[in-house]
């Protein structure tokens, strides 16, 4: 079964709780993680050192303790990036 949306293949954290993403279709976008940093589980992402542990897990972006964000949210709620990756 084919993916219905592109999948993140590379991620670079920015200091303002945004991430730069490259998708498997070649698109490069920026995603704002800050609205997701709430509660005990996702609140850990608000720690700048922990935020930097973001990585692609084959489907979406995730952190070392298992926090992840819905891949549809990551793709559809990100904005095109005009600079260099």
C-alpha positions as CSV (number, residue, x, y, z in Angstrom):
1,X,0.0,0.0,0.0
2,X,1.4,3.4,-1.0
3,X,1.8,6.3,1.4
4,X,-0.9,8.9,1.0
5,X,1.5,11.7,1.9
6,X,5.3,12.2,1.7
7,X,7.4,10.9,4.5
8,X,10.1,12.9,6.4
9,X,13.6,11.5,5.6
10,X,15.8,14.2,7.3
11,X,15.3,16.6,10.2
12,X,17.3,19.4,11.6
13,X,16.2,21.1,14.8
14,X,16.1,24.9,15.0
15,X,16.5,26.8,18.3
16,X,13.0,28.2,18.2
17,X,11.2,24.8,18.4
18,X,10.9,24.5,14.7
19,X,12.4,21.7,12.6
20,X,13.7,21.8,9.0
21,X,12.4,18.7,7.1
22,X,13.3,17.0,3.9
23,X,10.5,14.7,2.6
24,X,10.9,11.7,0.3
25,X,9.4,13.6,-2.6
26,X,12.2,16.2,-2.4
27,X,10.1,19.0,-0.7
28,X,11.9,20.9,2.1
29,X,9.6,22.4,4.8
30,X,9.6,23.9,8.2
31,X,7.4,22.6,11.0
32,X,6.6,24.4,14.3
33,X,6.7,21.9,17.2
34,X,5.9,24.5,19.9
35,X,2.1,23.9,19.9
36,X,2.7,20.3,20.7
37,X,4.9,20.9,23.8
38,X,2.3,20.3,26.5
39,X,1.8,18.0,29.4
40,X,4.1,15.5,31.1
41,X,4.8,13.4,28.0
42,X,5.3,16.0,25.3
43,X,6.4,18.7,27.7
44,X,9.9,17.1,27.7
45,X,10.3,18.4,24.2
46,X,10.4,21.9,25.6
47,X,13.8,21.2,27.1
48,X,16.2,22.6,24.4
49,X,18.7,19.8,24.9
50,X,16.0,17.1,24.6
51,X,14.4,18.9,21.6
52,X,17.7,18.5,19.7
53,X,17.4,14.7,19.9
54,X,14.7,14.8,17.2
55,X,15.1,12.2,14.4
56,X,13.2,10.6,11.6
57,X,11.8,7.2,12.5
58,X,10.8,6.0,9.0
59,X,7.3,7.5,9.3
60,X,7.6,10.9,11.1
61,X,9.7,12.8,13.6
62,X,10.3,11.4,17.0
63,X,12.4,11.9,20.2
64,X,14.5,9.4,22.1
65,X,11.9,8.6,24.7
66,X,9.2,7.8,22.1
67,X,7.4,11.1,21.7
68,X,6.3,11.5,18.1
69,X,4.0,13.7,16.0
70,X,1.4,12.4,13.6
71,X,3.0,12.2,10.1
72,X,0.0,13.9,8.6
73,X,0.4,16.9,11.0
74,X,4.1,17.1,10.2
75,X,3.5,17.2,6.5
76,X,0.3,19.2,6.1
77,X,1.0,21.7,8.9
78,X,4.5,22.6,7.7
79,X,5.5,25.5,5.4
80,X,7.7,25.5,2.4
81,X,11.4,26.4,3.1
82,X,13.1,28.7,0.5
83,X,16.7,28.4,1.7
84,X,19.3,25.7,1.5
85,X,18.9,22.5,3.5
